[in-house]
Amino acid sequence: MSTGGIILYHLKAYVCDSRNTILFARFQAGGTRGAAMLEGADKIKIHGAYHPVRAEIANLHMLSAHADADEIMTWLDGFETPPVRTFIIHGEPRAADTLRHRIEEEKGWSVLVAEHNETEALE
């Protein structure tokens, strides 16, 4: 996503040079620098300054740093006792809601897709 951390310093150092390649590993959320670069942005803002995008921008569509729904369901199968409530706190809204439905239907668990800044009292 390229939204924070040390990656911003790497981007500042390399994005302006056409000899470089910025290589993403699959999904970049909408509205992020990563998505903008993959969509062909000619400049990106980092630390308050705009930097021209001259590096080649590429994406490895076959890779992901996140588990897919099947992998998450397999992981959930390892629970000996189901949790009181399961929270989905990451992902695009539609995908998160689809996963919520799947967990509820296949496992019978109580699942909540958390909204931004939402809080929940844990017992």
C-alpha positions as CSV (number, residue, x, y, z in Angstrom):
1,M,0.0,0.0,0.0
2,S,3.0,2.3,0.7
3,T,1.1,4.3,3.3
4,G,3.7,4.5,6.0
5,G,7.0,3.3,7.5
6,I,10.4,2.8,5.9
7,I,8.9,2.1,2.5
8,L,8.3,5.8,2.1
9,Y,12.0,6.5,2.4
10,H,12.8,3.8,-0.2
11,L,10.2,5.3,-2.6
12,K,11.6,8.8,-2.2
13,A,15.1,7.4,-3.0
14,Y,14.1,5.3,-6.1
15,V,10.8,6.4,-7.6
16,C,12.3,9.3,-9.5
17,D,14.8,7.2,-11.4
18,S,13.8,5.5,-14.6
19,R,16.5,2.9,-14.1
20,N,14.6,1.5,-11.1
21,T,11.6,-0.8,-10.8
22,I,9.0,-0.5,-8.0
23,L,7.6,-4.0,-7.7
24,F,4.4,-4.6,-5.7
25,A,3.2,-7.9,-4.4
26,R,-0.4,-8.1,-5.6
27,F,-3.3,-6.1,-4.1
28,Q,-3.0,-2.4,-3.4
29,A,-6.0,-0.8,-1.7
30,G,-7.8,2.0,-3.5
31,G,-6.6,5.5,-2.5
32,T,-3.1,4.4,-1.5
33,R,0.2,5.4,-3.1
34,G,0.6,1.8,-4.3
35,A,-2.7,1.8,-6.2
36,A,-2.0,5.3,-7.6
37,M,1.4,4.2,-9.0
38,L,-0.1,1.0,-10.5
39,E,-2.8,3.1,-12.1
40,G,-0.1,5.3,-13.8
41,A,0.2,8.3,-11.5
42,D,2.9,10.6,-12.8
43,K,3.8,11.9,-9.3
44,I,3.2,10.8,-5.7
45,K,3.2,12.8,-2.5
46,I,5.5,11.7,0.3
47,H,6.2,13.6,3.5
48,G,4.5,16.7,2.1
49,A,6.4,16.9,-1.2
50,Y,5.6,15.5,-4.7
51,H,8.0,13.2,-6.4
52,P,7.8,12.3,-10.1
53,V,7.2,8.7,-10.9
54,R,9.8,7.7,-13.4
55,A,10.6,4.2,-12.2
56,E,9.0,1.3,-13.9
57,I,6.0,0.2,-11.8
58,A,5.1,-3.5,-11.8
59,N,2.9,-5.9,-9.9
60,L,3.2,-9.6,-9.1
61,H,-0.5,-10.5,-9.3
62,M,0.2,-14.1,-8.2
63,L,1.6,-13.2,-4.8
64,S,0.0,-11.9,-1.7
65,A,1.2,-11.2,1.8
66,H,-2.2,-12.1,3.2
67,A,-4.0,-15.4,3.6
68,D,-7.0,-15.9,1.3
69,A,-10.4,-16.9,2.6
70,D,-9.7,-20.7,2.3
71,E,-6.5,-20.3,4.2
72,I,-8.3,-18.3,7.0
73,M,-11.0,-21.0,7.2
74,T,-8.3,-23.7,7.5
75,W,-6.7,-21.7,10.3
76,L,-10.0,-21.3,12.1
77,D,-10.5,-25.1,11.9
78,G,-7.6,-25.4,14.4
79,F,-9.6,-23.8,17.2
80,E,-10.6,-26.4,19.8
81,T,-13.2,-23.9,21.3
82,P,-14.8,-21.2,19.1
83,P,-14.3,-17.7,20.3
84,V,-17.1,-15.8,21.9
85,R,-17.0,-13.3,19.0
86,T,-14.7,-13.1,15.9
87,F,-13.7,-9.7,14.6
88,I,-12.7,-9.0,11.0
89,I,-10.5,-5.9,11.1
90,H,-8.7,-5.9,7.8
91,G,-9.7,-5.9,4.1
92,E,-11.9,-4.3,1.6
93,P,-15.5,-3.9,3.0
94,R,-17.1,-6.2,0.5
95,A,-14.5,-9.0,0.9
96,A,-14.6,-8.6,4.7
97,D,-18.4,-9.0,4.7
98,T,-18.2,-12.0,2.4
99,L,-15.8,-13.6,4.8
100,R,-18.1,-12.7,7.8
101,H,-21.0,-14.6,6.1
102,R,-18.8,-17.6,5.3
103,I,-17.6,-17.9,8.9
104,E,-21.1,-17.5,10.3
105,E,-22.5,-20.1,7.8
106,E,-19.8,-22.7,7.9
107,K,-18.7,-22.4,11.5
108,G,-21.8,-21.0,13.2
109,W,-19.7,-18.3,14.9
110,S,-20.7,-14.8,15.9
111,V,-18.7,-12.5,13.6
112,L,-18.4,-8.7,13.3
113,V,-16.8,-6.7,10.6
114,A,-15.3,-3.7,12.5
115,E,-15.9,-0.2,11.3
116,H,-13.2,2.5,11.5
117,N,-12.8,3.7,15.1
118,E,-15.4,1.3,16.3
119,T,-14.8,-0.1,19.8
120,E,-16.1,-3.2,21.5
121,A,-16.0,-4.2,25.1
122,L,-14.3,-7.5,25.6
123,E,-15.4,-9.7,28.5
